[in-house]
Amino acid sequence: MTAPSKVTAQGQISVPAEIRKKLGIGPGSILEWETQDGQAVVRKAGRSSFADVHRALFPEKPAKRNLANVKDAIGKYIRSRHARG
């Protein structure tokens, strides 16, 4: 998709409406700019919520646990820590 913008004499641009909608950009949004191989790359600067970070670190949901499984795991851990060997 190509969505053109015109640079003003003050160096300002308008972000096309379709791009604003796709990226969720509104008044007060911050955009990050960088250059890569002679091209400008623009991305929405976002704040990461705890949920975003958690999903990035743990993409798969953990297995369901019940009380018996938890007690068994604790017992195994304690036995391994205090085993005489």
N, C-alpha and C positions, 0 to 999 in steps of 0.2 A: 504494500500500500504506500502510495506517495501522497503526502499532504503538504503542499507548499506553504511557506510563510515568507513575508517580506520584512527585511530589517529596516527600521526607521533610522533617521539621521542621528538619533540618540543611542542607537545600538539595541533598541528594543524589538522584540518579535511578539507575534500572537501565536498561541498554540491552537491549531485547528480543533474545532468542536469535537470531531470524531475521535481525535487522539485524547482530548481531555476526558471524554466519556469513558474510553477504554481503560485509561490509567487512573481514573478517579481523581483527576486534578481539578482543583477549584481555587478560589481566592485564598491566598496565603500559602498555597502549596509550594514546596521547595523543589527545584530541579537541580540535578548535578550534571555538570558538563565535563567532558574529557575528550582528548583527541587520541585516535588510534589509526595508525597508517594513513594519516592525512585526512581522516574523516572525523566529524564531530559526533560524539555519542552523548545523547541526553537521556537521563533516566530520572524517574521520580525518586526523590530522597524520602525514605519512609522511616517511621519509627517501628521498631519491632516489638510486638507484644510478647508477653511470656508464652502465650500459646504458639506464636510463630516460631520462637526459639525452640520450644519443646518439640514441635513437629519436625524442625530441621534436625535436631539431635536424635530424636527417636521416631523415625518415620513409620515404624510398625507398632501397632497397639500391643501392650504386654498381655501375656496369657492371663486368663481369669484365675483368680486365686480364691480358695475357700479357707476356712479356719483350720481344717485338718492339714492342708498343704503347708500353711504358714507354720503351724506347730511342728510339723515334720522337718521342715527346712531349718528351723531354729534349733531343733534337737540335733540334727546332723552337724550344724555349724559348731555348737557347743562341744559335741563329742570330738570333732576334729581339732578344736582349739585346746582341749584338755586331755587329749589322748596321750597315754604314756607309751613311749615307743622306743 
